[in-house]
Amino acid sequence: MAELFAYTDGACSGNPGPGGWGVLLQAKEGESVVKERTLNGGEAQTTNNRMELLAAINALESLSRPSAITVVTDSAYVKNGVTGWIHGWKRNGWKTSTKKPVKNAELWRRLDAAQARHRVSWEWVKGHAGHPENERADELAREGMAPYKAG
């Protein structure tokens, strides 16, 4: 049976500024890719963290049925948030440990709901370090941002 992977990335020109997100979905049998799909999008005025979150959200929301999937991200913010911080935020009514509202709470809620349908493993990889699938996700994020950049 094929294993499912989502390689996700976000990009922003200025922070805030125009941004994009990209997803490379792959079904693999061993080292062989048996199926591949790409997704991307963007916004005119956003932040890098929002784009990283939207990449992961869209990867999970795009799956038509509950699946076991490994999400590979170069965002420590997304990985640490979804595997650790989110539990405390939910307990504290979406407030941080310093009682401030969680930034991007609506996206964190959406990610939490999206991952609840699946069996998700989260992996972090160093960005811009020659990881081929991460580089492809970065290209997709930049393509998603392109319509929102002036010039």
Contact map, one row per residue, 1 for C-alpha under 8 A:
1110000000000000000000000000100000000000000000000000000000000000000000000000000000000000000000000000000000000000000000000000000000000000000000000000000
1111000000000000000000000011110001000000000000000000000000000000000000000000000000000000000000000000000000000000000000000000000000000000000000000000000
1111100000000000000000000011100000000000000000000000000000000000000110000000000000000000000000000000000000000000000000000000000000000000000000000000000
0111110000000000000000001111000000000000000000000000000000000000000111000000000000000000000000000000000000000000000000000000000000000000000000000000000
0011111000000000000000001111000000000000000000000000000000000000000011110000000000000000000000000000000000000000000000000000000000000000000000000000000
0001111100000000000000111100000000000000000000000000000100100000000011110000000000000000000000000000000000000000000000000000000000000000000000000000000
0000111110000000000000111000000000000000000000000000000000000000000000111000000000000000000000000000000000000000000000000000000000001100100000000000000
0000011111000000000011110000000000000000000000000001001100100000000000111100000000000000000000000000000000000000000000000000000000000100110000000000000
0000001111100000000011100000000000000000000000000011001100000000000000001110000000000000000000000000000000000000000000000000000000000100110010000000000
0000000111110000001111000000000000000000000000011111111000000000000000000000000000000000000000000000000000000000000000000000000000000000010010000000000
0000000011111000001110000000000000000000000000010011000000000000000000000000000000000000000000000000000000000000000000000000000000000000010011001000000
0000000001111111111100000000000000000000000001110010000000000000000000000000000000000000000000000000000000000000000000000000000000000000000000001000000
0000000000111111111000000000000000000000000000000000000000000000000000000000000000000000000000000000000000000000000000000000000000000000000000000000100
0000000000011111110000000000000000000000000000100000000000000000000000000000000000000000000000000000000000000000000000000000000000000000000000000000000
0000000000011111100000000000000000000000000001110000000000000000000000000000000000000000000000000000000000000000000000000000000000000000000000000000000
0000000000011111110000000000000000000000000011110000000000000000000000000000000000000000000000000000000000000000000000000000000000000000000000000000000
0000000000011111111000000000000000000000000111100000000000000000000000000000000000000000000000000000000000000000000000000000000000000000000000000000000
0000000000011101111100000000000000000000011111100000000000000000000000000000000000000000000000000000000000000000000000000000000000000000000000001001100
0000000001111000111110000000000000000000011111110010000000000000000000000000000000000000000000000000000000000000000000000000000000000000000011011001000
0000000001110000011111000000000000000001111000000010000000000000000000000000000000000000000000000000000000000000000000000000000000000000000011111100000
0000000111100000001111100000000000000001110000000011011000000000000000000000000000000000000000000000000000000000000000000000000000000000010111011000000
0000000111000000000111110000000000000111100000000000001000000000000000000000000000000000000000000000000000000000000000000000000000000000111111010000000
0000011110000000000011111000000000000111000000000000001101100000000000000000000000000000000000000000000000000000000000000000000000000000100110000000000
0000011100000000000001111100000000011110000000000000000000000000000000000000000000000000000000000000000000000000000000000000000000001001100000000000000
0001111000000000000000111110000000011100000000000000000000100000000000000000000000000000000000000000000000000000000000000000000000000000000000000000000
0001110000000000000000011111000011111000000000000000000000000000000000000000000000000000000000000000000000000000000000000000000000000000000000000000000
0111100000000000000000001111100011110000000000000000000000000000000000000000000000000000000000000000000000000000000000000000000000000000000000000000000
0111100000000000000000000111111111100000000000000000000000000000000000000000000000000000000000000000000000000000000000000000000000000000000000000000000
1110000000000000000000000011111111000000000000000000000000000000000000000000000000000000000000000000000000000000000000000000000000000000000000000000000
0100000000000000000000000001111100000000000000000000000000000000000000000000000000000000000000000000000000000000000000000000000000000000000000000000000
0000000000000000000000000001111110000000000000000000000000000000000000000000000000000000000000000000000000000000000000000000000000000000000000000000000
0000000000000000000000000001111111000000000000000000000000000000000000000000000000000000000000000000000000000000000000000000000000000000000000000000000
0000000000000000000000000111101111110000000000000000000000000000000000000000000000000000000000000000000000000000000000000000000000000000000000000000000
0100000000000000000000000111100111110000000000000000000000000000000000000000000000000000000000000000000000000000000000000000000000000000000000000000000
0000000000000000000000000111000011111000000000000000000000000000000000000000000000000000000000000000000000000000000000000000000000000000000000000000000
0000000000000000000000011110000011111100000000000000000000000000000000000000000000000000000000000000000000000000000000000000000000000000000000000000000
0000000000000000000000011100000000111110000000000000000000000000000000000000000000000000000000000000000000000000000000000000000000000000000000000000000
0000000000000000000001111000000000011111000000000000000000000000000000000000000000000000000000000000000000000000000000000000000000000000000100000000000
0000000000000000000001110000000000001111100000000000000001100000000000000000000000000000000000000000000000000000000000000000000000000000000100000000000
0000000000000000000111100000000000000111110000000000001000000000000000000000000000000000000000000000000000000000000000000000000000000000000110110000000
0000000000000000000111000000000000000011111000000000000000000000000000000000000000000000000000000000000000000000000000000000000000000000000010111000000
0000000000000000011110000000000000000001111100000010000000000000000000000000000000000000000000000000000000000000000000000000000000000000000010011001000
0000000000000000011100000000000000000000111111000000000000000000000000000000000000000000000000000000000000000000000000000000000000000000000000001001000
0000000000000000111000000000000000000000011111000000000000000000000000000000000000000000000000000000000000000000000000000000000000000000000000001001100
0000000000000001111000000000000000000000001111100000000000000000000000000000000000000000000000000000000000000000000000000000000000000000000000000000000
0000000000010011111000000000000000000000001111110110000000000000000000000000000000000000000000000000000000000000000000000000000000000000000000000000000
0000000000010111111000000000000000000000000011111110000000000000000000000000000000000000000000000000000000000000000000000000000000000000000000000000000
0000000001110011001000000000000000000000000001111111000000000000000000000000000000000000000000000000000000000000000000000000000000000000000000000000000
0000000001000000000000000000000000000000000000111111100000000000000000000000110000000000000000000000000000000000000000000000000000000000000000000000000
0000000001000000000000000000000000000000000001111111110000000000000000000000000000000000000000000000000100100000000000000000000000000000000000000000000
0000000011110000001110000000000000000000010001111111111000000000000000000000000000000000000000000000000000000000000000000000000000000000000000000000000
0000000111100000000010000000000000000000000000011111111100000000000000000010010000000000000000000000000000000000000000000000000000000000000000000000000
0000000001000000000000000000000000000000000000001111111110000000000000000000010000000000000000000000000000110010000000000000000000000000000000000000000
0000000001000000000010000000000000000000000000000111111111000000000000000000000000000000000000000000000000100000000000000000000000000000000000000000000
0000000111000000000011100000000000000001000000000011111111100000000000000000000000000000000000000000000000000000000000000000000000000000000000000000000
0000010110000000000000100000000000000000000000000001111111110000000000100000000000000000000000000000000000000010000000000000000000000000000000000000000
0000000000000000000000000000000000000000000000000000111111111000000000000000000000000000000000000000000000100110010000000000000000000000000000000000000
0000000000000000000000100000000000000010000000000000011111111100000000000000000000000000000000000000000000000000000000000000000000000000000000000000000
0000010100000000000000101000000000000010000000000000001111111110000000000000000000000000000000000000000000000000000000000000000000000000000000000000000
0000000000000000000000000000000000000000000000000000000111111110000000000000000000000000000000000000000000000000011001000000000000000000000000000000000
0000000000000000000000000000000000000000000000000000000011111111000000000000000000000000000000000000000000000000010000000000000000000000000000000000000
0000000000000000000000000000000000000000000000000000000001111111000000000000000000000000000000000000000000000000000000000000000000000000000000000000000
0000000000000000000000000000000000000000000000000000000000111111111000000000000000000000000000000000000000000000000000000000000000000000000000000000000
0000000000000000000000000000000000000000000000000000000000001111110000000000000000000000000000000000000000000000000000000000000000000000000000000000000
0000000000000000000000000000000000000000000000000000000000000011111000000000000000000000000000000000000000000000000000000000000000000000000000000000000
0000000000000000000000000000000000000000000000000000000000000011111100000000000000000000000000000000000000000000000011100000000000000000000000000000000
0000000000000000000000000000000000000000000000000000000000000010111110000000000000000000000000000000000000000000000011100000000000000000000000000000000
0011000000000000000000000000000000000000000000000000000000000000011111000000000000000000000000000000000000000000000001111000000000000000000000000000000
0011110000000000000000000000000000000000000000000000000000000000001111100000000000000000000000000000000000000000000001111000000000000000000000000000000
0001110000000000000000000000000000000000000000000000000000000000000111110000000000000000000000000000000000000000000000011110000000000000000000000000000
0000111100000000000000000000000000000000000000000000000100000000000011111000000000000000000000000000000000000000000000011110000000000000000000000000000
0000111100000000000000000000000000000000000000000000000000000000000001111100000000000000000000000000000000000000000000000111100000000100000000000000000
0000001110000000000000000000000000000000000000000000000000000000000000111111011000000000000000000000000000000000000000000111100000000100000000000000000
0000000110000000000000000000000000000000000000000000000000000000000000011111000000000000000000000000000000000000000000000001111000000100000000000000000
0000000010000000000000000000000000000000000000000001000000000000000000001111111000000000000000000000000000000000000000000001001000000000000000000000000
0000000000000000000000000000000000000000000000000000000000000000000000001111111110000000000000000000000000000000000000000001000000000000000000000000000
0000000000000000000000000000000000000000000000001000000000000000000000000011111110000000000000000000000000000000000000000000000000000000000000000000000
0000000000000000000000000000000000000000000000001001100000000000000000001011111111000000000000000000000000000000000000000000000000000000000000000000000
0000000000000000000000000000000000000000000000000000000000000000000000001011111111100000000000000000000000000000000000000111000000000000000000000000000
0000000000000000000000000000000000000000000000000000000000000000000000000001111111111000000000000000000000000000000000000000000000000000000000000000000
0000000000000000000000000000000000000000000000000000000000000000000000000001111111111100000000000000000000000000000000000000000000000000000000000000000
0000000000000000000000000000000000000000000000000000000000000000000000000000011111111100000000000000000000010011000000000000000000000000000000000000000
0000000000000000000000000000000000000000000000000000000000000000000000000000001111111100000000000000000000000000000000000100000000000000000000000000000
0000000000000000000000000000000000000000000000000000000000000000000000000000000111111111000000000000000000000000000000000000000000000000000000000000000
0000000000000000000000000000000000000000000000000000000000000000000000000000000111111111100000000000000000000000000000000000000000000000000000000000000
0000000000000000000000000000000000000000000000000000000000000000000000000000000011111111110000000000000000010000000000000000000000000000000000000000000
0000000000000000000000000000000000000000000000000000000000000000000000000000000000011111111000000000000000000000000000000000000000000000000000000000000
0000000000000000000000000000000000000000000000000000000000000000000000000000000000011111111100011000000000000000000000000000000000000000000000000000000
0000000000000000000000000000000000000000000000000000000000000000000000000000000000001111111111111000010000000000000000000000000000000000000000000000000
0000000000000000000000000000000000000000000000000000000000000000000000000000000000000111111111100000000000000000000000000000000000000000000000000000000
0000000000000000000000000000000000000000000000000000000000000000000000000000000000000011111111000000000000000000000000000000000000000000000000000000000
0000000000000000000000000000000000000000000000000000000000000000000000000000000000000001111111111000000000000000000000000000000000000000000000000000000
0000000000000000000000000000000000000000000000000000000000000000000000000000000000000000111111100000000000000000000000000000000000000000000000000000000
0000000000000000000000000000000000000000000000000000000000000000000000000000000000000000111111110000110010000000000000000000000000000000000000000000000
0000000000000000000000000000000000000000000000000000000000000000000000000000000000000000110111111111110000000000000000000000000000000000000000000000000
0000000000000000000000000000000000000000000000000000000000000000000000000000000000000001100101111111110000000000000000000000000000000000000000000000000
0000000000000000000000000000000000000000000000000000000000000000000000000000000000000001100100111111000000000000000000000000000000000000000000000000000
0000000000000000000000000000000000000000000000000000000000000000000000000000000000000000000000111111000000000000000000000000000000000000000000000000000
0000000000000000000000000000000000000000000000000000000000000000000000000000000000000000000000111111100000000000000000000000000000000000000000000000000
0000000000000000000000000000000000000000000000000000000000000000000000000000000000000000000000111111110000000000000000000000000000000000000000000000000
0000000000000000000000000000000000000000000000000000000000000000000000000000000000000000000001110011111010000000000000000000000000000000000000000000000
0000000000000000000000000000000000000000000000000000000000000000000000000000000000000000100001110001111110000000000000000000000000000000000000000000000
0000000000000000000000000000000000000000000000000000000000000000000000000000000000000000000000000000111110000000000000000000000000000000000000000000000
0000000000000000000000000000000000000000000000000100000000000000000000000000000000000000000000000000011111110000000000000000000000000000000000000000000
0000000000000000000000000000000000000000000000000000000000000000000000000000000000000000000001000000111111111000000000000000000000000000000000000000000
0000000000000000000000000000000000000000000000000000000000000000000000000000000000000000000000000000000111111100000000000000000000000000000000000000000
0000000000000000000000000000000000000000000000000100110010000000000000000000000000000000000000000000000111111110000000000000000000000000000000000000000
0000000000000000000000000000000000000000000000000000100000000000000000000000000001000100000000000000000111111111000000000000000000000000000000000000000
0000000000000000000000000000000000000000000000000000000000000000000000000000000000000000000000000000000011111111100000000000000000000000000000000000000
0000000000000000000000000000000000000000000000000000000010000000000000000000000000000000000000000000000001111111110000000000000000000000000000000000000
0000000000000000000000000000000000000000000000000000100110000000000000000000000001000000000000000000000000111111111000000000000000000000000000000000000
0000000000000000000000000000000000000000000000000000000000000000000000000000000001000000000000000000000000011111111100000000000000000000000000000000000
0000000000000000000000000000000000000000000000000000000000000000000000000000000000000000000000000000000000001111111110000000000000000000000000000000000
0000000000000000000000000000000000000000000000000000000010011000000000000000000000000000000000000000000000000111111111000000000000000000000000000000000
0000000000000000000000000000000000000000000000000000000000010000000000000000000000000000000000000000000000000011111111110000000000000000000000000000000
0000000000000000000000000000000000000000000000000000000000000000000000000000000000000000000000000000000000000001111111100000000000000000000000000000000
0000000000000000000000000000000000000000000000000000000000000000011000000000000000000000000000000000000000000000111111100000000000000000000000000000000
0000000000000000000000000000000000000000000000000000000000010000011110000000000000000000000000000000000000000000011111110000000000000000000000000000000
0000000000000000000000000000000000000000000000000000000000000000011110000000000000000000000000000000000000000000001111111000000000000000000000000000000
0000000000000000000000000000000000000000000000000000000000000000000111100000000000000000000000000000000000000000001001111100000000000000000000000000000
0000000000000000000000000000000000000000000000000000000000000000000111100000000000000000000000000000000000000000000000111110000000000000000000000000000
0000000000000000000000000000000000000000000000000000000000000000000001111000001000100000000000000000000000000000000000011111000000000000000000000000000
0000000000000000000000000000000000000000000000000000000000000000000001111000001000000000000000000000000000000000000000001111100000000000000000000000000
0000000000000000000000000000000000000000000000000000000000000000000000011111001000000000000000000000000000000000000000000111110000000000000000000000000
0000000000000000000000000000000000000000000000000000000000000000000000011100000000000000000000000000000000000000000000000011111000100100000000000000000
0000000000000000000000000000000000000000000000000000000000000000000000000100000000000000000000000000000000000000000000000001111110100000000000000000000
0000000000000000000000000000000000000000000000000000000000000000000000000110000000000000000000000000000000000000000000000000111111100110000000000000000
0000000000000000000000000000000000000000000000000000000000000000000000000000000000000000000000000000000000000000000000000000011111100110000000000000000
0000000000000000000000000000000000000000000000000000000000000000000000000000000000000000000000000000000000000000000000000000011111100000000000000000000
0000000000000000000000000000000000000000000000000000000000000000000000000000000000000000000000000000000000000000000000000000001111110110000000000000000
0000000000000000000000000000000000000000000000000000000000000000000000000000000000000000000000000000000000000000000000000000111111111110000000000000000
0000000000000000000000000000000000000000000000000000000000000000000000000000000000000000000000000000000000000000000000000000000001111111000000000000000
0000001000000000000000010000000000000000000000000000000000000000000000000000000000000000000000000000000000000000000000000000000000111111100000000000000
0000001110000000000000000000000000000000000000000000000000000000000000011100000000000000000000000000000000000000000000000000101101111111110000000000000
0000000000000000000000000000000000000000000000000000000000000000000000000000000000000000000000000000000000000000000000000000001101111111111000000000000
0000000000000000000000010000000000000000000000000000000000000000000000000000000000000000000000000000000000000000000000000000000000011111111100000000000
0000001110000000000001110000000000000000000000000000000000000000000000000000000000000000000000000000000000000000000000000000000000001111111110000000000
0000000111100000000011000000000000000000000000000000000000000000000000000000000000000000000000000000000000000000000000000000000000000111111111000000000
0000000000000000000001000000000000000000000000000000000000000000000000000000000000000000000000000000000000000000000000000000000000000011111111100000000
0000000000000000000011100000000000000111000000000000000000000000000000000000000000000000000000000000000000000000000000000000000000000001111111110000000
0000000011100000001111100000000000000001110000000000000000000000000000000000000000000000000000000000000000000000000000000000000000000000111111111000000
0000000000100000001111000000000000000000000000000000000000000000000000000000000000000000000000000000000000000000000000000000000000000000011111111100000
0000000000000000000100000000000000000001100000000000000000000000000000000000000000000000000000000000000000000000000000000000000000000000001111111110000
0000000000000000001111000000000000000001110000000000000000000000000000000000000000000000000000000000000000000000000000000000000000000000000111111110000
0000000000110000011110000000000000000000111100000000000000000000000000000000000000000000000000000000000000000000000000000000000000000000000011111111100
0000000000000000000100000000000000000000000000000000000000000000000000000000000000000000000000000000000000000000000000000000000000000000000001111111100
0000000000000000000000000000000000000000000000000000000000000000000000000000000000000000000000000000000000000000000000000000000000000000000000111111100
0000000000000000011000000000000000000000011100000000000000000000000000000000000000000000000000000000000000000000000000000000000000000000000000001111110
0000000000001000010000000000000000000000000100000000000000000000000000000000000000000000000000000000000000000000000000000000000000000000000000001111111
0000000000000000000000000000000000000000000000000000000000000000000000000000000000000000000000000000000000000000000000000000000000000000000000000001111
0000000000000000000000000000000000000000000000000000000000000000000000000000000000000000000000000000000000000000000000000000000000000000000000000000111
